[in-house]
Amino acid sequence: MVNLPIIDSLIRKDLEYQVYPRHPVLSLAFKTSGGDLNLARQFDPYSPDVIFYNFINAVANRHFSHLPLIFDDFRNYLKDFYFQLFIIGNVLLLIYLTVFLAGIAFFLILLFRYLPVYIHNLGEFLPVPEIFKYIIAAILILPLLFITRNLFIIAIVSVAPLYLFATRFERRWIRFFVIWILLSFPVSYITNSIVITLKGENTAGIIYRNLKIEFDPRIDHIRETNAVFANAYVSNLQGEWQKAESLYLKLIHTGSDDFMYYNNLGNIRFQLGELYSAESLYLIAAQKSHRSGIPFQNLGNLYLKQLRFLESSRNFKIARERSAPQLDKIIDFKPVESSLWSNVFMLDLRFPLIFSPYIVLFAVIIYLLGFVIAPVSTINFCSLCGAPISKETRISDEQRSYCKNCGIKLQTARDDKTKTRILKQIQDRSDLWTRIRGVIFTIILPGFVQIYFGRILKGFLLSLLPLFSYMLIYLARPPLVSPFWQTPDLSPLLIRAFIPIIVGCMIIALIGVLSYGSRRTS
């Protein structure tokens, strides 16, 4: 017992079932009680929850002096296979989803930008008041929303009419995001494989459970080399020497001629008192091992038991030269956790995590349409007021194109002075609405307005950090965790940690908005 009521009560309760050394429920109970995370680490030493909580807590409370220690812990945590899965799975999924959401935002921004142009061109065929054109557009979009109930599909489908008016540069970005959507298949496969492993439902997960958590009888039915090695190692620790011996012999006889198997089998024979058999196995292991000093260390202990001091001293010296642990007991080779990666990705074509195959089908169709649909016009907005124009309605003056309203005003100007005054009035009014619109877009998401005005790369990069921050705050915890880990709701800490990042990106975007001159005209 640890003399803390909330922990002691859980220990007493769970002792009825059997508490294993790795028990994250105790870790969670202590963390949520506001206690010391160092004690939580004793219960669950490699839980990613501990280091993730420490990191977010240090950033949120501006304890930056704690970060070097946290990064040192992080390097130690990386030795644990489940922590590796946790990091790779979450980083991959968060990066993919962040860029995916940026792509959806890009589609919606372009749709918002070109919808008036689309409706204006539609008016050439439907001579109805402007308000009815928007109603017709809504009638075309809303049924699809009700049928699919998926804003992602609406965003993807909206790309098709965008091809009619988007510039060549924008069409390239459209194809980039459509290809990114197609990556949902491999990303889903990888994350699904990681989740299955974290749940202990495949070979790698079963092996890890046996090595770190508890014995899982399913391992007896797995013939894969890593699983047999782990089963033999755990059986030896539990005192089932005959079972461990048969498993090591099976590994040796099936061609897995690894010095670790000879060494561990020699340890079993040592414990059974078969010293001559253990010696021969140690000698084979020592001969096959080119760098490890552990077989020599075990030989030294065996010779010491037989009072062969000269040979014992010689083997201990070789073991020291090869950096073997200086222990007065025999040493087993433990299965290397990095070898478990070969058992993570199996041929299992289930993709339940991210997107439906229908979305991928839509993305393929939209991508192919980009090679079929030709742009209606390369000039879609008035150079002065930014109103939508078409080939039939625009009025051209040298290298500029104007809507009917602005064009008539300029054509009826009596002299150059009047024309300059009209230009300045219209331009000032347009710039004002541009800045107002830009401020509103930036408050919604930094980078929106840059994308809207054609500075797509800058807007895309500006939107990534805020999107990542919003998503993590919304999730309140890492999206992928093992069922053995209990991560508390970190929303308050995440808000304090990421709000400065969002505000900083917003300030950078607003500086760009306020410095805008005339808006883009193509």
VENZI-V166145 format. One line per field, one symbol per residue. ss: DSSP state (a for helix, b for strand, c for the rest). psi: psi as a letter, one per 20 degrees, with the letter a starting at -180 (. if undefined). burial: 1 if it has 9 or more other ideal C-beta (glycine too) atoms within 8 Angstrom, else 0. A space follows every 50 residues. Layout:
# VENZI-V166145
ss=???
psi=???
burial=???
This chain:
# VENZI-V166145
ss=ccccaaaaaaaaaacccccccccaaaaaaaaaccccaaaaaaaccccaaa aaaaaaaaaacccaaaaaaaaaaaaaacccaaaaaaaaaaaaaaaaaaaa aaaaaaaaaaaaaaaaaaaaaacccccccaaaaaaaaaaaaaaaaaaacc aaaaaaacaaaacccccaaaaaaaaaaaaaaacaaaaaaaaaaaaaaacc ccaaaaaaaaaaacccaaaaacccaaaaaaaaaaaaacccaaaaaaaaaa aaacccccaaaaaaaaaaaaacccaaaaaaaaaaaaaacccccaaaaaaa aaaaacccaaaaaaaaaaaaacccccccccccccccaaaaaaaccccccc ccccccaaaaaaaaaaaaacccccccccccbccccccbccccccbbbccb bbcaaaaaaaaccccaaaaaaaaaaaaaaaaaaaaaaaaaaaaacccaaa aacccaaaaaaaaaaaaaaaaaaaacccccccccccccccaaaaaaaaaa aaaaaaaaaaaaaacccccccc
psi=qjkoghghhhgggihhhoprhnnihhggghgiikapihhhhhhmhkphhg hgggghggghjkmiiigghghghghhhihpghhggggggggggggghghg hhgghgghghghgighgghghhihhnmrqghhghggghhhgghhghghko hghggghihghhhhiqrhghhghghghghhhhihghgggghghgghghik jaggggggghhhfrpoihhijpiqghggggggghhghjjmhgggghghhg gghjimmphhggghhhhghghijmhhghghhghgghhhphhpjghhghgg hghhhjkmhghggghhghgghjkqpnqkrqpqpqpphhiihijgornnlp migfqqhhghggggghghhhigpqpgqioiqpifijqqrrhhiqpqodjq pqrgghggghhjphrhgggggggggggggghghghghhggghhgpphghg ghjimggghghhigggggggghgghirqhprqiiqoprojgghhghhigh gghghggghhghgijqcqrqi.
burial=00010111011001000000011111111110001010111011011111 11111111110000011001001100110111111111110111011111 11111111111001101111111101000001110110001001100000 01111111111111111001101111111111111011111111111111 01111111111110010010010001111111111100001011101111 11000000111111111111000010111111111101100111111111 11110000001110110111010100000111101010010011000000 10011000110111011011000010001111111111110011100000 11100111110010000110011001101110111011101100111111 11111101110111111111111000110111001011010011111110 1100110111011001001010
